[in-house]
Amino acid sequence: MTWERVACHKEFGEMGFQNFKAFNHTMVANQGWSIMSKPESLVARVFKSRYFPRSSFLGAKLGYNPSFPWRSI
């Protein structure tokens, strides 16, 4: 899709994204919330075992050689 179509308001039948940076931050924060609220999910267990095995999600450090998704979250 072109930027003009994506950024057009919803009232005109398009997607309505105005600020992709803010939208991306929202989606990444949603992933973090999902990891905290559903610790039994596969993604949460994989991230916990790899990036914060002895701490909580909020206390986790970036670590050595982090993946792109973990750096984003």
N, CA, C and O atoms as a Tripos MOL2 file, in Angstrom:
@<TRIPOS>MOLECULE
protein
  292   291    73     0     0
PROTEIN
NO_CHARGES

@<TRIPOS>ATOM
      1 N           0.8390   -1.1870    0.0000 N.3       1 MET1
      2 CA          0.0000    0.0000    0.0000 C.3       1 MET1
      3 C           0.8790    1.2430    0.0000 C.2       1 MET1
      4 O           1.9960    1.2360    0.5160 O.2       1 MET1
      5 N           0.3690    2.2700   -0.5670 N.am      2 THR2
      6 CA          1.1000    3.5300   -0.5580 C.3       2 THR2
      7 C           0.9050    4.2210    0.7840 C.2       2 THR2
      8 O          -0.0640    3.9560    1.4950 O.2       2 THR2
      9 N           1.8300    5.1030    1.1230 N.am      3 TRP3
     10 CA          1.7480    5.8370    2.3820 C.3       3 TRP3
     11 C           0.4790    6.6780    2.4300 C.2       3 TRP3
     12 O          -0.1580    6.7760    3.4790 O.2       3 TRP3
     13 N           0.1090    7.2790    1.3210 N.am      4 GLU4
     14 CA         -1.0880    8.1210    1.2910 C.3       4 GLU4
     15 C          -2.3350    7.3170    1.6600 C.2       4 GLU4
     16 O          -3.2230    7.8210    2.3470 O.2       4 GLU4
     17 N          -2.3960    6.0920    1.2090 N.am      5 ARG5
     18 CA         -3.5520    5.2540    1.5170 C.3       5 ARG5
     19 C          -3.5250    4.7630    2.9630 C.2       5 ARG5
     20 O          -4.5640    4.7160    3.6220 O.2       5 ARG5
     21 N          -2.3640    4.4050    3.4460 N.am      6 VAL6
     22 CA         -2.2440    3.9170    4.8200 C.3       6 VAL6
     23 C          -2.5140    5.0320    5.8210 C.2       6 VAL6
     24 O          -3.1600    4.8010    6.8430 O.2       6 VAL6
     25 N          -2.0280    6.2410    5.5410 N.am      7 ALA7
     26 CA         -2.1510    7.3490    6.4860 C.3       7 ALA7
     27 C          -3.4880    8.0700    6.4070 C.2       7 ALA7
     28 O          -3.7590    8.9500    7.2240 O.2       7 ALA7
     29 N          -4.3130    7.7220    5.4610 N.am      8 CYS8
     30 CA         -5.6160    8.3600    5.3240 C.3       8 CYS8
     31 C          -6.5030    7.9760    6.5180 C.2       8 CYS8
     32 O          -6.3830    6.8730    7.0510 O.2       8 CYS8
     33 N          -7.3790    8.8720    6.9290 N.am      9 HIS9
     34 CA         -8.2390    8.6260    8.0940 C.3       9 HIS9
     35 C          -9.1870    7.4570    7.8760 C.2       9 HIS9
     36 O          -9.5690    7.1400    6.7490 O.2       9 HIS9
     37 N          -9.5570    6.8220    8.9910 N.am     10 LYS10
     38 CA        -10.4730    5.6860    8.9390 C.3      10 LYS10
     39 C         -11.8320    6.0740    8.3670 C.2      10 LYS10
     40 O         -12.4910    5.2680    7.7090 O.2      10 LYS10
     41 N         -12.2380    7.2940    8.6170 N.am     11 GLU11
     42 CA        -13.5530    7.7250    8.1320 C.3      11 GLU11
     43 C         -13.6380    7.6980    6.6050 C.2      11 GLU11
     44 O         -14.7280    7.6890    6.0340 O.2      11 GLU11
     45 N         -12.4770    7.6840    5.9580 N.am     12 PHE12
     46 CA        -12.4420    7.5820    4.4960 C.3      12 PHE12
     47 C         -12.2080    6.1450    4.0440 C.2      12 PHE12
     48 O         -11.9730    5.9010    2.8600 O.2      12 PHE12
     49 N         -12.2690    5.1940    4.9710 N.am     13 GLY13
     50 CA        -12.1850    3.7940    4.6200 C.3      13 GLY13
     51 C         -10.7810    3.2220    4.5570 C.2      13 GLY13
     52 O         -10.5960    2.1050    4.0750 O.2      13 GLY13
     53 N          -9.8070    3.9470    5.0240 N.am     14 GLU14
     54 CA         -8.4310    3.4540    4.9800 C.3      14 GLU14
     55 C          -8.0030    3.0150    6.3780 C.2      14 GLU14
     56 O          -8.8320    2.9450    7.2850 O.2      14 GLU14
     57 N          -6.7030    2.7170    6.5620 N.am     15 MET15
     58 CA         -6.2180    2.1460    7.8190 C.3      15 MET15
     59 C          -6.1250    3.1610    8.9490 C.2      15 MET15
     60 O          -6.3440    2.7980   10.1050 O.2      15 MET15
     61 N          -5.8160    4.3920    8.6660 N.am     16 GLY16
     62 CA         -5.8400    5.4320    9.6840 C.3      16 GLY16
     63 C          -4.5840    5.5750   10.5120 C.2      16 GLY16
     64 O          -4.6330    6.2010   11.5710 O.2      16 GLY16
     65 N          -3.4520    5.0220   10.0820 N.am     17 PHE17
     66 CA         -2.2060    5.1990   10.8270 C.3      17 PHE17
     67 C          -1.6400    6.5840   10.5410 C.2      17 PHE17
     68 O          -1.4550    6.9560    9.3820 O.2      17 PHE17
     69 N          -1.3710    7.3350   11.5800 N.am     18 GLN18
     70 CA         -0.8080    8.6650   11.4040 C.3      18 GLN18
     71 C           0.6700    8.6960   11.7800 C.2      18 GLN18
     72 O           1.4580    9.4190   11.1720 O.2      18 GLN18
     73 N           1.0330    7.9150   12.7770 N.am     19 ASN19
     74 CA          2.3910    7.9560   13.2880 C.3      19 ASN19
     75 C           2.8640    6.5150   13.4830 C.2      19 ASN19
     76 O           2.5200    5.8730   14.4750 O.2      19 ASN19
     77 N           3.6480    6.0160   12.5380 N.am     20 PHE20
     78 CA          4.0800    4.6270   12.6190 C.3      20 PHE20
     79 C           5.0060    4.3770   13.8040 C.2      20 PHE20
     80 O           5.0150    3.2760   14.3540 O.2      20 PHE20
     81 N           5.7780    5.3730   14.2010 N.am     21 LYS21
     82 CA          6.6720    5.1900   15.3440 C.3      21 LYS21
     83 C           5.8500    4.9370   16.6120 C.2      21 LYS21
     84 O           6.1640    4.0320   17.3840 O.2      21 LYS21
     85 N           4.8170    5.7210   16.8250 N.am     22 ALA22
     86 CA          3.9520    5.5290   17.9920 C.3      22 ALA22
     87 C           3.2110    4.1970   17.9000 C.2      22 ALA22
     88 O           3.0370    3.5080   18.9050 O.2      22 ALA22
     89 N           2.7800    3.8390   16.7010 N.am     23 PHE23
     90 CA          2.0980    2.5620   16.5060 C.3      23 PHE23
     91 C           3.0320    1.4090   16.8330 C.2      23 PHE23
     92 O           2.6250    0.4500   17.4880 O.2      23 PHE23
     93 N           4.2820    1.4910   16.3850 N.am     24 ASN24
     94 CA          5.2630    0.4420   16.6660 C.3      24 ASN24
     95 C           5.5390    0.3340   18.1630 C.2      24 ASN24
     96 O           5.6260   -0.7740   18.6920 O.2      24 ASN24
     97 N           5.6780    1.4620   18.8520 N.am     25 HIS25
     98 CA          5.8910    1.4360   20.3040 C.3      25 HIS25
     99 C           4.7110    0.7670   21.0040 C.2      25 HIS25
    100 O           4.8950    0.0250   21.9680 O.2      25 HIS25
    101 N           3.5200    1.0280   20.5230 N.am     26 THR26
    102 CA          2.3330    0.4100   21.1030 C.3      26 THR26
    103 C           2.3510   -1.1010   20.9170 C.2      26 THR26
    104 O           2.0340   -1.8430   21.8460 O.2      26 THR26
    105 N           2.7150   -1.5570   19.7380 N.am     27 MET27
    106 CA          2.7540   -2.9970   19.4650 C.3      27 MET27
    107 C           3.8480   -3.6940   20.2850 C.2      27 MET27
    108 O           3.6420   -4.8060   20.7720 O.2      27 MET27
    109 N           4.9960   -3.0530   20.4380 N.am     28 VAL28
    110 CA          6.0840   -3.6260   21.2390 C.3      28 VAL28
    111 C           5.6840   -3.6740   22.7130 C.2      28 VAL28
    112 O           5.9480   -4.6620   23.3990 O.2      28 VAL28
    113 N           5.0490   -2.6100   23.1990 N.am     29 ALA29
    114 CA          4.5710   -2.5980   24.5850 C.3      29 ALA29
    115 C           3.5280   -3.6920   24.7970 C.2      29 ALA29
    116 O           3.4720   -4.3050   25.8630 O.2      29 ALA29
    117 N           2.7150   -3.9300   23.7940 N.am     30 ASN30
    118 CA          1.7190   -5.0010   23.8750 C.3      30 ASN30
    119 C           2.4040   -6.3590   24.0100 C.2      30 ASN30
    120 O           1.9280   -7.2120   24.7580 O.2      30 ASN30
    121 N           3.5000   -6.5740   23.3070 N.am     31 GLN31
    122 CA          4.2500   -7.8250   23.4440 C.3      31 GLN31
    123 C           4.8170   -7.9690   24.8490 C.2      31 GLN31
    124 O           4.7690   -9.0540   25.4300 O.2      31 GLN31
    125 N           5.3520   -6.8820   25.3990 N.am     32 GLY32
    126 CA          5.8600   -6.9170   26.7670 C.3      32 GLY32
    127 C           4.7640   -7.2510   27.7630 C.2      32 GLY32
    128 O           4.9640   -8.0480   28.6790 O.2      32 GLY32
    129 N           3.5970   -6.6310   27.5750 N.am     33 TRP33
    130 CA          2.4610   -6.9110   28.4510 C.3      33 TRP33
    131 C           2.0430   -8.3710   28.3380 C.2      33 TRP33
    132 O           1.7120   -9.0100   29.3360 O.2      33 TRP33
    133 N           2.0590   -8.8870   27.1270 N.am     34 SER34
    134 CA          1.6920  -10.2840   26.9110 C.3      34 SER34
    135 C           2.6600  -11.2250   27.6300 C.2      34 SER34
    136 O           2.2370  -12.2280   28.2050 O.2      34 SER34
    137 N           3.9400  -10.9100   27.6010 N.am     35 ILE35
    138 CA          4.9410  -11.7300   28.2990 C.3      35 ILE35
    139 C           4.7150  -11.6930   29.8060 C.2      35 ILE35
    140 O           4.8410  -12.7160   30.4790 O.2      35 ILE35
    141 N           4.3850  -10.5250   30.3350 N.am     36 MET36
    142 CA          4.1680  -10.4030   31.7790 C.3      36 MET36
    143 C           2.8560  -11.0300   32.2200 C.2      36 MET36
    144 O           2.7950  -11.6370   33.2890 O.2      36 MET36
    145 N           1.8060  -10.8970   31.4200 N.am     37 SER37
    146 CA          0.4970  -11.3700   31.8540 C.3      37 SER37
    147 C           0.2550  -12.8520   31.5500 C.2      37 SER37
    148 O          -0.6220  -13.4740   32.1510 O.2      37 SER37
    149 N           1.0270  -13.4150   30.6210 N.am     38 LYS38
    150 CA          0.8740  -14.8290   30.2710 C.3      38 LYS38
    151 C           2.2340  -15.5230   30.3430 C.2      38 LYS38
    152 O           2.7910  -15.8930   29.3100 O.2      38 LYS38
    153 N           2.7710  -15.7010   31.5410 N.am     39 PRO39
    154 CA          4.1120  -16.2880   31.6560 C.3      39 PRO39
    155 C           4.1860  -17.7480   31.2220 C.2      39 PRO39
    156 O           5.2820  -18.2770   31.0330 O.2      39 PRO39
    157 N           3.0370  -18.4110   31.0610 N.am     40 GLU40
    158 CA          3.0460  -19.8080   30.6430 C.3      40 GLU40
    159 C           3.0650  -19.9630   29.1200 C.2      40 GLU40
    160 O           3.1940  -21.0800   28.6180 O.2      40 GLU40
    161 N           2.9380  -18.8560   28.3800 N.am     41 SER41
    162 CA          2.9550  -18.9470   26.9200 C.3      41 SER41
    163 C           4.3470  -19.3470   26.4230 C.2      41 SER41
    164 O           5.3460  -19.1440   27.1140 O.2      41 SER41
    165 N           4.3960  -19.9090   25.2360 N.am     42 LEU42
    166 CA          5.6590  -20.3830   24.6740 C.3      42 LEU42
    167 C           6.6570  -19.2380   24.5070 C.2      42 LEU42
    168 O           7.8290  -19.3880   24.8520 O.2      42 LEU42
    169 N           6.2130  -18.1150   23.9910 N.am     43 VAL43
    170 CA          7.1140  -16.9700   23.7890 C.3      43 VAL43
    171 C           7.6760  -16.4930   25.1200 C.2      43 VAL43
    172 O           8.8740  -16.2300   25.2270 O.2      43 VAL43
    173 N           6.8300  -16.3800   26.1280 N.am     44 ALA44
    174 CA          7.2900  -15.9200   27.4460 C.3      44 ALA44
    175 C           8.2990  -16.8970   28.0340 C.2      44 ALA44
    176 O           9.2980  -16.4730   28.6150 O.2      44 ALA44
    177 N           8.0580  -18.1890   27.8950 N.am     45 ARG45
    178 CA          8.9930  -19.1800   28.4440 C.3      45 ARG45
    179 C          10.3250  -19.1690   27.7110 C.2      45 ARG45
    180 O          11.3760  -19.3180   28.3340 O.2      45 ARG45
    181 N          10.2910  -18.9940   26.3840 N.am     46 VAL46
    182 CA         11.5420  -18.9420   25.6140 C.3      46 VAL46
    183 C          12.3460  -17.7050   25.9940 C.2      46 VAL46
    184 O          13.5450  -17.8000   26.2540 O.2      46 VAL46
    185 N          11.6880  -16.5350   26.0280 N.am     47 PHE47
    186 CA         12.4010  -15.3180   26.4080 C.3      47 PHE47
    187 C          12.9400  -15.4100   27.8300 C.2      47 PHE47
    188 O          14.0600  -14.9730   28.0960 O.2      47 PHE47
    189 N          12.1550  -15.9720   28.7450 N.am     48 LYS48
    190 CA         12.6170  -16.1000   30.1280 C.3      48 LYS48
    191 C          13.8440  -16.9910   30.2090 C.2      48 LYS48
    192 O          14.8120  -16.6430   30.8850 O.2      48 LYS48
    193 N          13.8220  -18.1240   29.5390 N.am     49 SER49
    194 CA         14.9690  -19.0280   29.6210 C.3      49 SER49
    195 C          16.2070  -18.4370   28.9650 C.2      49 SER49
    196 O          17.3270  -18.7320   29.3830 O.2      49 SER49
    197 N          16.0220  -17.6080   27.9470 N.am     50 ARG50
    198 CA         17.1650  -17.0550   27.2230 C.3      50 ARG50
    199 C          17.6740  -15.7490   27.8250 C.2      50 ARG50
    200 O          18.8850  -15.5480   27.9170 O.2      50 ARG50
    201 N          16.7730  -14.8580   28.2350 N.am     51 TYR51
    202 CA         17.1780  -13.5000   28.5900 C.3      51 TYR51
    203 C          17.0400  -13.1270   30.0620 C.2      51 TYR51
    204 O          17.7500  -12.2340   30.5250 O.2      51 TYR51
    205 N          16.1670  -13.7650   30.8020 N.am     52 PHE52
    206 CA         16.0490  -13.4230   32.2260 C.3      52 PHE52
    207 C          15.6970  -14.6490   33.0530 C.2      52 PHE52
    208 O          14.6320  -14.6940   33.6670 O.2      52 PHE52
    209 N          16.5930  -15.6610   33.0770 N.am     53 PRO53
    210 CA         16.2760  -16.9010   33.8090 C.3      53 PRO53
    211 C          16.2270  -16.7160   35.3260 C.2      53 PRO53
    212 O          15.5200  -17.4570   36.0090 O.2      53 PRO53
    213 N          16.9580  -15.7500   35.8580 N.am     54 ARG54
    214 CA         17.0070  -15.5820   37.3160 C.3      54 ARG54
    215 C          16.4260  -14.2520   37.7800 C.2      54 ARG54
    216 O          16.6940  -13.8190   38.9000 O.2      54 ARG54
    217 N          15.6420  -13.6060   36.9380 N.am     55 SER55
    218 CA         15.0250  -12.3410   37.3350 C.3      55 SER55
    219 C          13.6410  -12.2460   36.7150 C.2      55 SER55
    220 O          13.1670  -13.1840   36.0740 O.2      55 SER55
    221 N          13.0060  -11.1090   36.9140 N.am     56 SER56
    222 CA         11.6850  -10.8910   36.3240 C.3      56 SER56
    223 C          11.8350  -10.1870   34.9780 C.2      56 SER56
    224 O          12.9210   -9.7330   34.6180 O.2      56 SER56
    225 N          10.7520  -10.1050   34.2590 N.am     57 PHE57
    226 CA         10.7580   -9.4240   32.9640 C.3      57 PHE57
    227 C          11.1870   -7.9700   33.1080 C.2      57 PHE57
    228 O          12.0010   -7.4760   32.3280 O.2      57 PHE57
    229 N          10.6400   -7.2910   34.1030 N.am     58 LEU58
    230 CA         10.9600   -5.8740   34.2870 C.3      58 LEU58
    231 C          12.3910   -5.6500   34.7720 C.2      58 LEU58
    232 O          12.9480   -4.5710   34.5660 O.2      58 LEU58
    233 N          12.9870   -6.6450   35.4080 N.am     59 GLY59
    234 CA         14.3580   -6.5190   35.8830 C.3      59 GLY59
    235 C          15.3860   -7.0580   34.9110 C.2      59 GLY59
    236 O          16.5760   -7.0860   35.2260 O.2      59 GLY59
    237 N          14.9530   -7.4870   33.7370 N.am     60 ALA60
    238 CA         15.8560   -8.1160   32.7650 C.3      60 ALA60
    239 C          16.7970   -7.0980   32.1360 C.2      60 ALA60
    240 O          16.4160   -5.9550   31.8830 O.2      60 ALA60
    241 N          18.0110   -7.5200   31.8920 N.am     61 LYS61
    242 CA         19.0080   -6.7070   31.2000 C.3      61 LYS61
    243 C          19.0110   -7.0930   29.7280 C.2      61 LYS61
    244 O          18.4380   -8.1130   29.3440 O.2      61 LYS61
    245 N          19.6520   -6.2820   28.9140 N.am     62 LEU62
    246 CA         19.7170   -6.5660   27.4870 C.3      62 LEU62
    247 C          20.5020   -7.8350   27.2170 C.2      62 LEU62
    248 O          20.1240   -8.6210   26.3470 O.2      62 LEU62
    249 N          21.5840   -8.0480   27.9440 N.am     63 GLY63
    250 CA         22.3430   -9.2810   27.8210 C.3      63 GLY63
    251 C          23.3160   -9.2890   26.6640 C.2      63 GLY63
    252 O          23.4890   -8.2930   25.9620 O.2      63 GLY63
    253 N          23.9460  -10.4300   26.4790 N.am     64 TYR64
    254 CA         24.9470  -10.6030   25.4370 C.3      64 TYR64
    255 C          24.2880  -11.1650   24.1760 C.2      64 TYR64
    256 O          23.5600  -12.1550   24.2400 O.2      64 TYR64
    257 N          24.5420  -10.5400   23.0490 N.am     65 ASN65
    258 CA         24.0400  -10.9770   21.7510 C.3      65 ASN65
    259 C          22.5180  -11.1520   21.7350 C.2      65 ASN65
    260 O          22.0330  -12.2400   21.4220 O.2      65 ASN65
    261 N          21.7590  -10.1040   22.0650 N.am     66 PRO66
    262 CA         20.2990  -10.2300   22.0910 C.3      66 PRO66
    263 C          19.7090  -10.2830   20.6830 C.2      66 PRO66
    264 O          20.2810   -9.7310   19.7430 O.2      66 PRO66
    265 N          18.5830  -10.9380   20.5450 N.am     67 SER67
    266 CA         17.8970  -11.0020   19.2600 C.3      67 SER67
    267 C          17.2100   -9.6690   18.9740 C.2      67 SER67
    268 O          17.0110   -8.8560   19.8770 O.2      67 SER67
    269 N          16.8510   -9.4560   17.7170 N.am     68 PHE68
    270 CA         16.1550   -8.2300   17.3590 C.3      68 PHE68
    271 C          14.8360   -8.0730   18.1030 C.2      68 PHE68
    272 O          14.5540   -6.9840   18.6030 O.2      68 PHE68
    273 N          14.0050   -9.1340   18.1960 N.am     69 PRO69
    274 CA         12.7600   -8.9760   18.9580 C.3      69 PRO69
    275 C          13.0010   -8.6070   20.4270 C.2      69 PRO69
    276 O          12.2780   -7.7800   20.9820 O.2      69 PRO69
    277 N          14.0150   -9.2160   21.0590 N.am     70 TRP70
    278 CA         14.2720   -8.8820   22.4590 C.3      70 TRP70
    279 C          14.7680   -7.4530   22.5950 C.2      70 TRP70
    280 O          14.3770   -6.7620   23.5360 O.2      70 TRP70
    281 N          15.6090   -6.9900   21.6970 N.am     71 ARG71
    282 CA         16.0640   -5.5890   21.7460 C.3      71 ARG71
    283 C          14.8820   -4.6520   21.5650 C.2      71 ARG71
    284 O          14.8440   -3.5840   22.1760 O.2      71 ARG71
    285 N          13.9310   -5.0280   20.7460 N.am     72 SER72
    286 CA         12.7690   -4.1790   20.5090 C.3      72 SER72
    287 C          11.8690   -4.1020   21.7180 C.2      72 SER72
    288 O          11.3430   -3.0360   22.0370 O.2      72 SER72
    289 N          11.6860   -5.2220   22.3950 N.am     73 ILE73
    290 CA         10.8100   -5.2650   23.5690 C.3      73 ILE73
    291 C          11.4930   -4.5540   24.7160 C.2      73 ILE73
    292 O          10.9340   -4.4670   25.8100 O.2      73 ILE73
@<TRIPOS>BOND
     1     1     2 1
     2     2     3 1
     3     3     4 2
     4     3     5 am
     5     5     6 1
     6     6     7 1
     7     7     8 2
     8     7     9 am
     9     9    10 1
    10    10    11 1
    11    11    12 2
    12    11    13 am
    13    13    14 1
    14    14    15 1
    15    15    16 2
    16    15    17 am
    17    17    18 1
    18    18    19 1
    19    19    20 2
    20    19    21 am
    21    21    22 1
    22    22    23 1
    23    23    24 2
    24    23    25 am
    25    25    26 1
    26    26    27 1
    27    27    28 2
    28    27    29 am
    29    29    30 1
    30    30    31 1
    31    31    32 2
    32    31    33 am
    33    33    34 1
    34    34    35 1
    35    35    36 2
    36    35    37 am
    37    37    38 1
    38    38    39 1
    39    39    40 2
    40    39    41 am
    41    41    42 1
    42    42    43 1
    43    43    44 2
    44    43    45 am
    45    45    46 1
    46    46    47 1
    47    47    48 2
    48    47    49 am
    49    49    50 1
    50    50    51 1
    51    51    52 2
    52    51    53 am
    53    53    54 1
    54    54    55 1
    55    55    56 2
    56    55    57 am
    57    57    58 1
    58    58    59 1
    59    59    60 2
    60    59    61 am
    61    61    62 1
    62    62    63 1
    63    63    64 2
    64    63    65 am
    65    65    66 1
    66    66    67 1
    67    67    68 2
    68    67    69 am
    69    69    70 1
    70    70    71 1
    71    71    72 2
    72    71    73 am
    73    73    74 1
    74    74    75 1
    75    75    76 2
    76    75    77 am
    77    77    78 1
    78    78    79 1
    79    79    80 2
    80    79    81 am
    81    81    82 1
    82    82    83 1
    83    83    84 2
    84    83    85 am
    85    85    86 1
    86    86    87 1
    87    87    88 2
    88    87    89 am
    89    89    90 1
    90    90    91 1
    91    91    92 2
    92    91    93 am
    93    93    94 1
    94    94    95 1
    95    95    96 2
    96    95    97 am
    97    97    98 1
    98    98    99 1
    99    99   100 2
   100    99   101 am
   101   101   102 1
   102   102   103 1
   103   103   104 2
   104   103   105 am
   105   105   106 1
   106   106   107 1
   107   107   108 2
   108   107   109 am
   109   109   110 1
   110   110   111 1
   111   111   112 2
   112   111   113 am
   113   113   114 1
   114   114   115 1
   115   115   116 2
   116   115   117 am
   117   117   118 1
   118   118   119 1
   119   119   120 2
   120   119   121 am
   121   121   122 1
   122   122   123 1
   123   123   124 2
   124   123   125 am
   125   125   126 1
   126   126   127 1
   127   127   128 2
   128   127   129 am
   129   129   130 1
   130   130   131 1
   131   131   132 2
   132   131   133 am
   133   133   134 1
   134   134   135 1
   135   135   136 2
   136   135   137 am
   137   137   138 1
   138   138   139 1
   139   139   140 2
   140   139   141 am
   141   141   142 1
   142   142   143 1
   143   143   144 2
   144   143   145 am
   145   145   146 1
   146   146   147 1
   147   147   148 2
   148   147   149 am
   149   149   150 1
   150   150   151 1
   151   151   152 2
   152   151   153 am
   153   153   154 1
   154   154   155 1
   155   155   156 2
   156   155   157 am
   157   157   158 1
   158   158   159 1
   159   159   160 2
   160   159   161 am
   161   161   162 1
   162   162   163 1
   163   163   164 2
   164   163   165 am
   165   165   166 1
   166   166   167 1
   167   167   168 2
   168   167   169 am
   169   169   170 1
   170   170   171 1
   171   171   172 2
   172   171   173 am
   173   173   174 1
   174   174   175 1
   175   175   176 2
   176   175   177 am
   177   177   178 1
   178   178   179 1
   179   179   180 2
   180   179   181 am
   181   181   182 1
   182   182   183 1
   183   183   184 2
   184   183   185 am
   185   185   186 1
   186   186   187 1
   187   187   188 2
   188   187   189 am
   189   189   190 1
   190   190   191 1
   191   191   192 2
   192   191   193 am
   193   193   194 1
   194   194   195 1
   195   195   196 2
   196   195   197 am
   197   197   198 1
   198   198   199 1
   199   199   200 2
   200   199   201 am
   201   201   202 1
   202   202   203 1
   203   203   204 2
   204   203   205 am
   205   205   206 1
   206   206   207 1
   207   207   208 2
   208   207   209 am
   209   209   210 1
   210   210   211 1
   211   211   212 2
   212   211   213 am
   213   213   214 1
   214   214   215 1
   215   215   216 2
   216   215   217 am
   217   217   218 1
   218   218   219 1
   219   219   220 2
   220   219   221 am
   221   221   222 1
   222   222   223 1
   223   223   224 2
   224   223   225 am
   225   225   226 1
   226   226   227 1
   227   227   228 2
   228   227   229 am
   229   229   230 1
   230   230   231 1
   231   231   232 2
   232   231   233 am
   233   233   234 1
   234   234   235 1
   235   235   236 2
   236   235   237 am
   237   237   238 1
   238   238   239 1
   239   239   240 2
   240   239   241 am
   241   241   242 1
   242   242   243 1
   243   243   244 2
   244   243   245 am
   245   245   246 1
   246   246   247 1
   247   247   248 2
   248   247   249 am
   249   249   250 1
   250   250   251 1
   251   251   252 2
   252   251   253 am
   253   253   254 1
   254   254   255 1
   255   255   256 2
   256   255   257 am
   257   257   258 1
   258   258   259 1
   259   259   260 2
   260   259   261 am
   261   261   262 1
   262   262   263 1
   263   263   264 2
   264   263   265 am
   265   265   266 1
   266   266   267 1
   267   267   268 2
   268   267   269 am
   269   269   270 1
   270   270   271 1
   271   271   272 2
   272   271   273 am
   273   273   274 1
   274   274   275 1
   275   275   276 2
   276   275   277 am
   277   277   278 1
   278   278   279 1
   279   279   280 2
   280   279   281 am
   281   281   282 1
   282   282   283 1
   283   283   284 2
   284   283   285 am
   285   285   286 1
   286   286   287 1
   287   287   288 2
   288   287   289 am
   289   289   290 1
   290   290   291 1
   291   291   292 2
@<TRIPOS>SUBSTRUCTURE
     1 MET1         2 RESIDUE 1 A MET
     2 THR2         6 RESIDUE 1 A THR
     3 TRP3        10 RESIDUE 1 A TRP
     4 GLU4        14 RESIDUE 1 A GLU
     5 ARG5        18 RESIDUE 1 A ARG
     6 VAL6        22 RESIDUE 1 A VAL
     7 ALA7        26 RESIDUE 1 A ALA
     8 CYS8        30 RESIDUE 1 A CYS
     9 HIS9        34 RESIDUE 1 A HIS
    10 LYS10       38 RESIDUE 1 A LYS
    11 GLU11       42 RESIDUE 1 A GLU
    12 PHE12       46 RESIDUE 1 A PHE
    13 GLY13       50 RESIDUE 1 A GLY
    14 GLU14       54 RESIDUE 1 A GLU
    15 MET15       58 RESIDUE 1 A MET
    16 GLY16       62 RESIDUE 1 A GLY
    17 PHE17       66 RESIDUE 1 A PHE
    18 GLN18       70 RESIDUE 1 A GLN
    19 ASN19       74 RESIDUE 1 A ASN
    20 PHE20       78 RESIDUE 1 A PHE
    21 LYS21       82 RESIDUE 1 A LYS
    22 ALA22       86 RESIDUE 1 A ALA
    23 PHE23       90 RESIDUE 1 A PHE
    24 ASN24       94 RESIDUE 1 A ASN
    25 HIS25       98 RESIDUE 1 A HIS
    26 THR26      102 RESIDUE 1 A THR
    27 MET27      106 RESIDUE 1 A MET
    28 VAL28      110 RESIDUE 1 A VAL
    29 ALA29      114 RESIDUE 1 A ALA
    30 ASN30      118 RESIDUE 1 A ASN
    31 GLN31      122 RESIDUE 1 A GLN
    32 GLY32      126 RESIDUE 1 A GLY
    33 TRP33      130 RESIDUE 1 A TRP
    34 SER34      134 RESIDUE 1 A SER
    35 ILE35      138 RESIDUE 1 A ILE
    36 MET36      142 RESIDUE 1 A MET
    37 SER37      146 RESIDUE 1 A SER
    38 LYS38      150 RESIDUE 1 A LYS
    39 PRO39      154 RESIDUE 1 A PRO
    40 GLU40      158 RESIDUE 1 A GLU
    41 SER41      162 RESIDUE 1 A SER
    42 LEU42      166 RESIDUE 1 A LEU
    43 VAL43      170 RESIDUE 1 A VAL
    44 ALA44      174 RESIDUE 1 A ALA
    45 ARG45      178 RESIDUE 1 A ARG
    46 VAL46      182 RESIDUE 1 A VAL
    47 PHE47      186 RESIDUE 1 A PHE
    48 LYS48      190 RESIDUE 1 A LYS
    49 SER49      194 RESIDUE 1 A SER
    50 ARG50      198 RESIDUE 1 A ARG
    51 TYR51      202 RESIDUE 1 A TYR
    52 PHE52      206 RESIDUE 1 A PHE
    53 PRO53      210 RESIDUE 1 A PRO
    54 ARG54      214 RESIDUE 1 A ARG
    55 SER55      218 RESIDUE 1 A SER
    56 SER56      222 RESIDUE 1 A SER
    57 PHE57      226 RESIDUE 1 A PHE
    58 LEU58      230 RESIDUE 1 A LEU
    59 GLY59      234 RESIDUE 1 A GLY
    60 ALA60      238 RESIDUE 1 A ALA
    61 LYS61      242 RESIDUE 1 A LYS
    62 LEU62      246 RESIDUE 1 A LEU
    63 GLY63      250 RESIDUE 1 A GLY
    64 TYR64      254 RESIDUE 1 A TYR
    65 ASN65      258 RESIDUE 1 A ASN
    66 PRO66      262 RESIDUE 1 A PRO
    67 SER67      266 RESIDUE 1 A SER
    68 PHE68      270 RESIDUE 1 A PHE
    69 PRO69      274 RESIDUE 1 A PRO
    70 TRP70      278 RESIDUE 1 A TRP
    71 ARG71      282 RESIDUE 1 A ARG
    72 SER72      286 RESIDUE 1 A SER
    73 ILE73      290 RESIDUE 1 A ILE
